[in-house]
Amino acid sequence: MHSSADEPGQALRTFLQENVESLQGIVRSYVIRAGLAYGDGVQSATADVLNETTLQALAHAEVFDTVQQPRAWFLG
C-alpha cells in the first residue's frame, strides 16, 4: 500500500474505512476476553478502544505505507 506524498495517512484511512466492521468485531472480542466491560458496556468500551487505536495508528501513518499485513499492524 502506498499513499501519495501529499497524504501520508490516506492509505491508512482507506484501510480503516474498508475494514471498520471487521476491526470492531476483533476489538470487541479483545474487550470481552480482557474483561474490560460487560453487558451494555461492551459496545462503549469497544468504541473507546477502537478510537484510541485509530488515533495512535494515524499518528504513525507514515509507517503504514511499508506494512505487508495492515490488519496485524493496526491491531499490534
Phi, psi and omega in degrees: 000129179227131176255165179288159179297332180288332183228079183297336180264002185296319179298320178293316179300318179297315178302314181297316180297320183284340187237014186302318182294317178297315180296321177299317179297318179294313180296321178301317180294324176296317181299315181293312181297326180279351180070029181285338180200160180224153175056232183295340182283346183298316182298316180295316179296321178299314179298318179298312181295316180296319178296315180295319178297319178297316178299317178296317180296316180296329177293340180239031185300332181297334178284331185302326182300335183260004185277134177273330181236086187300323180296314179297319179298313181299314183286338178290000000 
